[in-house]
Amino acid sequence: MQEIADIKQAVDGYNKLQGLISDLETAIELMQMEEDPDLVKEISDLGEQIETILHKFELEHLLGGQHDKCSAILSINSGAGGTESMDWANMLFRMYSRWGEAQKATVTVLDYQAGEEAGIKSVTLSIEVPYAYGKLKTEMGVHRLVRISPFDSAKRRHTSFASVAVYADIEDEIEIEILDSDLRIDTYRASGAGGQHINKTDSAIRITHIPTGTVAQCQNERSQHKNRATAMKILKAALYRLEEERLQKERDSAEAEKSDIAWGSQIRSYVMHPYQLVKDYRGGFETGNVSSVMDGGLDPIIESNLSFFAT
């Protein structure tokens, strides 16, 4: 039924486009016969509507991967740089949360590990909205920040790193066998914002898949049982991703590369001093409006990288 609905939506969009093009051709013919200010405005409006629909078609074509229409599970981990990197991870957490809000997504914090002094060691988010995975998969990699440190009394420039991992939320579609003997399950007390139950019970769950070293954890729910179910969902998505990367390695998939969260491995730099610049090293996108990007304005970067990976 979902596939039928998707096809119907595409056909309806195509028919609407054909109608607008026909209206535009008629308006242009009338304009050639007699100049009319109202026709000029109508032609302009029709052109804008056609451009909007064509852009939507192009984006949906770029988001044609097997799981691109799924919601996403996104994890952020601080890297080299201590407190600086933990603060940078927290800034990325805010950036992706704001992006999710702009997409009218349901953004849920599944796990939150606070830093010792500031920021976060790691955070895992569920971003529920169609095409979240298809768009956010281009964000996977190491993100680098250059700025004057607010934690340095000498006001020196610091470089910080954080890594982003993205998985498709496809638990119901995954057919993957996980042996109980391959799992190590630990409980711990939750940390960070989360209500009165936080730090009072060992309700948080950490599951380690021993053969691959993959770790999934959740502290969002009051119930240990619910946290375990969510952590298993994250683990399944992560293991599925690993298998996809293994199969795609021969096709030079950029997402299959794993690297240290440090110098020389970044996919994007965010420079706040001595100048303002966000530069992506894949599609070549650049902007001096760092504030807009940090407020969740990621769509131009995402679309640039989708086009880059499609070529």
Disulfide bonds with the S-S distance in Angstrom:
none
